[in-house]
């Protein structure tokens, strides 16, 4: 579970609510019509911009922003070193039982291709082609929330304009203008909150998670190719360490 996402969202929402309640009752910021226009509109407008096959994955994509934690590089490099040592001692066929224990499909499939004895160039082509497809899928997922972040304020403005038109149709009672104007502005408030507190930050977190996952899988691909080429475990770690920040490098490599 990604506590940073959860704590950040809860804290920001709490600060907004606290700011409201310090100066006024919370109930005056509740308007059902505005919520329907902006809330439901922000969800269903995705069906106009994206195919249904992408829309129905929205919740599973959103889950990655709240639930996914990147693997520690040290754990991955430890596994790579163990496989390299075993492959040099017993041959790559000995890695078949390692493949069975892996939950990550990319790693499992990569190990199996090494065990099956495929040509290194072919394995490299398959692994990096899959990385390209993963990157494309992640980009499409982040775009959904980026679009929501742009559409929500626009829907809020549409709701405000609706409210203003309705208000101007009833100018006979000056005392009603103020409350009507406040209700009209609530749609802009809702749209801004959905965009800047939820949609845009989620899109940025998904981009970050994509970068981390792609870097992790790139390490897997390079490690497997190093094992296949018969490089020593120490050199394998040195090769992978250079792609990591100093604080995340495998310390035993030295």
DRENDO-1510 file (C-alpha; in Angstrom, 1 decimal, always signed):
<recs>
REC; n; res; u; v; w
REC; 1; UNK; +0.0; +0.0; +0.0 .
REC; 2; UNK; +1.3; +3.5; -0.9 .
REC; 3; UNK; +0.9; +5.4; +2.3 .
REC; 4; UNK; +2.2; +8.6; +0.7 .
REC; 5; UNK; -0.8; +8.7; -1.7 .
REC; 6; UNK; -3.3; +8.0; +1.0 .
REC; 7; UNK; -1.9; +10.3; +3.6 .
REC; 8; UNK; -1.5; +13.1; +1.1 .
REC; 9; UNK; -5.0; +12.8; -0.2 .
REC; 10; UNK; -6.6; +12.6; +3.3 .
REC; 11; UNK; -4.5; +15.5; +4.5 .
REC; 12; UNK; -5.3; +17.8; +1.7 .
REC; 13; UNK; -9.1; +17.0; +1.8 .
REC; 14; UNK; -8.9; +17.5; +5.6 .
REC; 15; UNK; -7.3; +20.9; +5.2 .
REC; 16; UNK; -9.9; +22.0; +2.7 .
REC; 17; UNK; -12.7; +20.9; +5.0 .
REC; 18; UNK; -11.1; +22.7; +7.9 .
REC; 19; UNK; -10.7; +25.9; +5.9 .
REC; 20; UNK; -14.4; +25.7; +5.1 .
REC; 21; UNK; -15.6; +25.0; +8.6 .
REC; 22; UNK; -13.4; +27.8; +10.1 .
REC; 23; UNK; -15.4; +30.4; +8.2 .
REC; 24; UNK; -18.8; +28.9; +7.5 .
REC; 25; UNK; -21.0; +25.8; +8.0 .
REC; 26; UNK; -19.9; +22.9; +5.9 .
REC; 27; UNK; -23.5; +22.4; +4.6 .
REC; 28; UNK; -23.4; +25.6; +2.5 .
REC; 29; UNK; -20.8; +23.9; +0.3 .
REC; 30; UNK; -23.1; +21.0; -0.5 .
REC; 31; UNK; -25.2; +21.3; -3.6 .
REC; 32; UNK; -26.6; +18.1; -5.2 .
REC; 33; UNK; -27.1; +19.6; -8.7 .
REC; 34; UNK; -23.4; +20.8; -8.8 .
REC; 35; UNK; -22.2; +17.4; -7.6 .
REC; 36; UNK; -24.2; +15.6; -10.3 .
REC; 37; UNK; -22.9; +17.9; -13.1 .
REC; 38; UNK; -19.2; +17.8; -12.1 .
REC; 39; UNK; -19.0; +14.4; -10.3 .
REC; 40; UNK; -20.9; +12.2; -12.8 .
REC; 41; UNK; -19.8; +14.4; -15.7 .
REC; 42; UNK; -16.1; +13.9; -14.9 .
REC; 43; UNK; -16.6; +10.2; -15.0 .
REC; 44; UNK; -18.9; +9.7; -18.0 .
REC; 45; UNK; -17.0; +12.2; -20.1 .
REC; 46; UNK; -14.2; +9.7; -20.2 .
REC; 47; UNK; -16.4; +7.5; -22.4 .
REC; 48; UNK; -16.4; +10.3; -25.0 .
REC; 49; UNK; -12.6; +10.6; -25.0 .
REC; 50; UNK; -11.5; +7.0; -24.6 .
REC; 51; UNK; -12.7; +3.6; -25.9 .
REC; 52; UNK; -14.7; +1.5; -23.5 .
REC; 53; UNK; -11.9; -1.0; -23.2 .
REC; 54; UNK; -9.8; +1.7; -21.6 .
REC; 55; UNK; -12.6; +3.1; -19.5 .
REC; 56; UNK; -13.5; -0.2; -17.8 .
REC; 57; UNK; -9.9; -0.4; -16.6 .
REC; 58; UNK; -10.0; +2.9; -14.8 .
REC; 59; UNK; -10.5; +1.5; -11.3 .
REC; 60; UNK; -7.7; -1.1; -11.7 .
REC; 61; UNK; -5.4; +1.7; -13.0 .
REC; 62; UNK; -6.4; +3.9; -10.0 .
REC; 63; UNK; -5.5; +1.0; -7.7 .
REC; 64; UNK; -1.9; +1.2; -8.8 .
REC; 65; UNK; -1.6; +4.8; -7.4 .
REC; 66; UNK; -2.8; +3.7; -4.0 .
REC; 67; UNK; -1.7; +0.1; -3.6 .
REC; 68; UNK; +1.5; -0.5; -5.7 .
REC; 69; UNK; +4.9; -0.1; -4.0 .
REC; 70; UNK; +8.0; -0.6; -6.1 .
REC; 71; UNK; +10.3; -3.5; -5.3 .
REC; 72; UNK; +13.5; -2.7; -3.6 .
REC; 73; UNK; +16.4; -2.9; -6.0 .
REC; 74; UNK; +18.5; -4.8; -3.4 .
REC; 75; UNK; +16.1; -7.7; -3.4 .
REC; 76; UNK; +16.1; -7.9; -7.2 .
REC; 77; UNK; +19.9; -7.7; -7.5 .
REC; 78; UNK; +20.2; -10.3; -4.8 .
REC; 79; UNK; +18.0; -12.7; -6.8 .
REC; 80; UNK; +20.0; -11.9; -10.0 .
REC; 81; UNK; +23.3; -12.7; -8.2 .
REC; 82; UNK; +22.0; -15.9; -6.9 .
REC; 83; UNK; +20.7; -17.0; -10.3 .
REC; 84; UNK; +24.0; -16.0; -11.9 .
REC; 85; UNK; +26.0; -18.0; -9.4 .
REC; 86; UNK; +23.8; -21.1; -9.8 .
REC; 87; UNK; +23.8; -20.8; -13.6 .
REC; 88; UNK; +27.6; -20.8; -13.7 .
REC; 89; UNK; +27.8; -23.8; -11.3 .
REC; 90; UNK; +25.0; -25.9; -12.6 .
REC; 91; UNK; +24.0; -24.5; -16.0 .
REC; 92; UNK; +21.0; -22.4; -17.0 .
REC; 93; UNK; +18.7; -25.4; -16.9 .
REC; 94; UNK; +19.0; -25.2; -13.1 .
REC; 95; UNK; +17.1; -22.0; -13.1 .
REC; 96; UNK; +13.8; -23.6; -14.2 .
REC; 97; UNK; +12.7; -24.2; -10.6 .
REC; 98; UNK; +13.5; -20.5; -9.9 .
REC; 99; UNK; +11.1; -19.5; -12.7 .
REC; 100; UNK; +8.3; -21.5; -11.1 .
REC; 101; UNK; +8.5; -19.6; -7.8 .
REC; 102; UNK; +8.3; -16.1; -9.4 .
REC; 103; UNK; +5.1; -14.1; -9.2 .
REC; 104; UNK; +6.2; -11.4; -11.7 .
REC; 105; UNK; +5.3; -12.6; -15.1 .
REC; 106; UNK; +7.9; -10.6; -16.9 .
REC; 107; UNK; +10.7; -12.1; -14.7 .
REC; 108; UNK; +9.2; -15.6; -14.9 .
REC; 109; UNK; +8.9; -15.5; -18.7 .
REC; 110; UNK; +12.4; -14.1; -19.1 .
REC; 111; UNK; +13.9; -16.9; -16.9 .
REC; 112; UNK; +12.0; -19.5; -18.9 .
REC; 113; UNK; +13.3; -18.2; -22.2 .
REC; 114; UNK; +16.9; -18.3; -20.9 .
REC; 115; UNK; +16.3; -21.9; -19.7 .
REC; 116; UNK; +14.8; -22.9; -23.0 .
REC; 117; UNK; +18.0; -21.8; -24.7 .
REC; 118; UNK; +16.7; -19.2; -27.1 .
REC; 119; UNK; +19.1; -17.0; -29.0 .
REC; 120; UNK; +20.2; -14.0; -26.9 .
REC; 121; UNK; +19.2; -11.5; -29.6 .
REC; 122; UNK; +15.8; -13.0; -29.8 .
REC; 123; UNK; +15.3; -12.9; -26.0 .
REC; 124; UNK; +16.5; -9.3; -25.9 .
REC; 125; UNK; +14.1; -8.4; -28.7 .
REC; 126; UNK; +11.1; -10.0; -26.9 .
REC; 127; UNK; +11.9; -8.5; -23.5 .
REC; 128; UNK; +12.5; -4.9; -24.7 .
REC; 129; UNK; +9.4; -5.2; -27.0 .
REC; 130; UNK; +7.4; -6.0; -24.0 .
REC; 131; UNK; +8.9; -3.1; -22.1 .
REC; 132; UNK; +7.7; -0.8; -24.9 .
REC; 133; UNK; +4.2; -2.2; -24.7 .
REC; 134; UNK; +4.1; -1.8; -20.9 .
REC; 135; UNK; +5.2; +1.8; -21.3 .
REC; 136; UNK; +2.5; +2.4; -23.8 .
REC; 137; UNK; -0.2; +0.9; -21.5 .
REC; 138; UNK; +1.0; +3.0; -18.6 .
REC; 139; UNK; +1.0; +6.1; -20.7 .
REC; 140; UNK; -2.6; +5.4; -21.7 .
REC; 141; UNK; -3.6; +4.9; -18.1 .
REC; 142; UNK; -2.1; +8.2; -16.9 .
REC; 143; UNK; -3.8; +10.0; -19.8 .
REC; 144; UNK; -7.2; +9.0; -18.5 .
REC; 145; UNK; -6.6; +10.9; -15.2 .
REC; 146; UNK; -4.9; +13.8; -17.0 .
REC; 147; UNK; -7.9; +14.2; -19.2 .
REC; 148; UNK; -10.2; +14.1; -16.1 .
REC; 149; UNK; -8.0; +16.8; -14.6 .
REC; 150; UNK; -8.6; +19.0; -17.6 .
REC; 151; UNK; -12.3; +18.2; -18.0 .
REC; 152; UNK; -13.4; +18.6; -14.4 .
REC; 153; UNK; -12.8; +22.4; -14.2 .
REC; 154; UNK; -14.4; +22.8; -17.6 .
REC; 155; UNK; -17.5; +21.0; -16.4 .
REC; 156; UNK; -17.4; +23.1; -13.3 .
REC; 157; UNK; -17.5; +26.3; -15.4 .
REC; 158; UNK; -20.4; +24.9; -17.5 .
REC; 159; UNK; -22.3; +24.3; -14.2 .
REC; 160; UNK; -21.5; +27.8; -13.1 .
REC; 161; UNK; -22.8; +29.3; -16.4 .
REC; 162; UNK; -26.0; +27.3; -16.1 .
REC; 163; UNK; -26.5; +28.7; -12.6 .
REC; 164; UNK; -25.8; +32.2; -13.7 .
REC; 165; UNK; -28.3; +32.0; -16.6 .
REC; 166; UNK; -30.9; +30.7; -14.2 .
REC; 167; UNK; -30.0; +33.5; -11.7 .
REC; 168; UNK; -30.3; +36.2; -14.3 .
REC; 169; UNK; -33.8; +34.9; -15.2 .
REC; 170; UNK; -34.9; +35.7; -11.7 .
REC; 171; UNK; -33.6; +39.2; -11.1 .
REC; 172; UNK; -36.8; +40.5; -9.5 .
REC; 173; UNK; -35.6; +39.5; -6.0 .
REC; 174; UNK; -32.3; +41.1; -5.2 .
REC; 175; UNK; -32.0; +39.2; -2.0 .
REC; 176; UNK; -31.8; +35.9; -3.8 .
REC; 177; UNK; -29.0; +37.0; -6.1 .
REC; 178; UNK; -26.2; +36.3; -3.5 .
REC; 179; UNK; -27.3; +32.8; -2.5 .
REC; 180; UNK; -27.9; +31.9; -6.2 .
REC; 181; UNK; -24.5; +33.2; -7.1 .
REC; 182; UNK; -22.9; +31.1; -4.4 .
REC; 183; UNK; -24.6; +27.9; -5.6 .
REC; 184; UNK; -23.5; +28.7; -9.1 .
REC; 185; UNK; -19.9; +29.0; -8.1 .
REC; 186; UNK; -19.9; +25.7; -6.3 .
REC; 187; UNK; -19.6; +23.8; -9.5 .
REC; 188; UNK; -16.3; +25.6; -10.3 .
REC; 189; UNK; -15.2; +24.7; -6.7 .
REC; 190; UNK; -16.0; +21.0; -7.2 .
REC; 191; UNK; -14.3; +20.9; -10.6 .
REC; 192; UNK; -11.2; +22.5; -9.3 .
REC; 193; UNK; -11.0; +20.1; -6.3 .
REC; 194; UNK; -11.5; +17.0; -8.5 .
REC; 195; UNK; -8.8; +18.1; -10.9 .
REC; 196; UNK; -6.2; +19.5; -8.5 .
REC; 197; UNK; -6.7; +17.3; -5.4 .
REC; 198; UNK; -7.4; +14.0; -7.2 .
REC; 199; UNK; -7.1; +13.6; -11.0 .
REC; 200; UNK; -3.8; +15.4; -11.7 .
REC; 201; UNK; -1.9; +14.1; -8.6 .
REC; 202; UNK; -3.0; +10.6; -9.4 .
REC; 203; UNK; -1.8; +11.0; -13.0 .
REC; 204; UNK; +1.6; +12.1; -11.8 .
REC; 205; UNK; +1.8; +9.2; -9.3 .
REC; 206; UNK; +1.0; +6.8; -12.1 .
REC; 207; UNK; +3.8; +8.3; -14.2 .
REC; 208; UNK; +6.2; +7.8; -11.4 .
REC; 209; UNK; +5.1; +4.2; -10.8 .
REC; 210; UNK; +5.5; +3.6; -14.5 .
REC; 211; UNK; +9.1; +4.9; -14.5 .
REC; 212; UNK; +9.9; +2.8; -11.5 .
REC; 213; UNK; +8.4; -0.4; -12.9 .
REC; 214; UNK; +10.1; +0.1; -16.3 .
REC; 215; UNK; +13.4; +0.6; -14.6 .
REC; 216; UNK; +12.9; -2.5; -12.5 .
REC; 217; UNK; +12.1; -4.6; -15.6 .
REC; 218; UNK; +15.0; -3.1; -17.5 .
REC; 219; UNK; +17.3; -4.4; -14.7 .
REC; 220; UNK; +15.6; -7.8; -15.0 .
REC; 221; UNK; +16.2; -7.9; -18.8 .
REC; 222; UNK; +19.8; -6.9; -18.5 .
REC; 223; UNK; +20.5; -9.3; -15.7 .
REC; 224; UNK; +19.0; -12.2; -17.6 .
REC; 225; UNK; +21.0; -11.4; -20.7 .
REC; 226; UNK; +24.2; -11.2; -18.5 .
REC; 227; UNK; +23.4; -14.6; -17.0 .
REC; 228; UNK; +22.9; -16.0; -20.5 .
REC; 229; UNK; +26.2; -14.7; -21.7 .
REC; 230; UNK; +28.0; -16.3; -18.8 .
REC; 231; UNK; +29.2; -13.2; -17.1 .
REC; 232; UNK; +30.4; -13.5; -13.5 .
REC; 233; UNK; +28.0; -12.6; -10.7 .
REC; 234; UNK; +30.3; -9.8; -9.6 .
REC; 235; UNK; +30.3; -8.2; -13.0 .
REC; 236; UNK; +26.6; -8.7; -13.3 .
REC; 237; UNK; +26.0; -6.7; -10.2 .
REC; 238; UNK; +28.5; -4.0; -11.3 .
REC; 239; UNK; +26.6; -3.8; -14.6 .
REC; 240; UNK; +23.3; -3.3; -12.9 .
REC; 241; UNK; +24.6; -1.1; -10.1 .
REC; 242; UNK; +25.6; +1.7; -12.5 .
REC; 243; UNK; +21.9; +2.2; -13.3 .
REC; 244; UNK; +20.9; +2.8; -9.6 .
REC; 245; UNK; +21.3; +5.8; -7.4 .
REC; 246; UNK; +24.3; +5.3; -5.0 .
REC; 247; UNK; +22.0; +4.8; -2.0 .
REC; 248; UNK; +20.2; +1.9; -3.7 .
REC; 249; UNK; +23.2; +0.0; -5.0 .
REC; 250; UNK; +24.0; -3.5; -4.0 .
REC; 251; UNK; +26.7; -3.0; -1.4 .
REC; 252; UNK; +28.4; -6.4; -1.6 .
REC; 253; UNK; +29.5; -5.7; -5.2 .
REC; 254; UNK; +32.6; -4.1; -3.9 .
</recs>
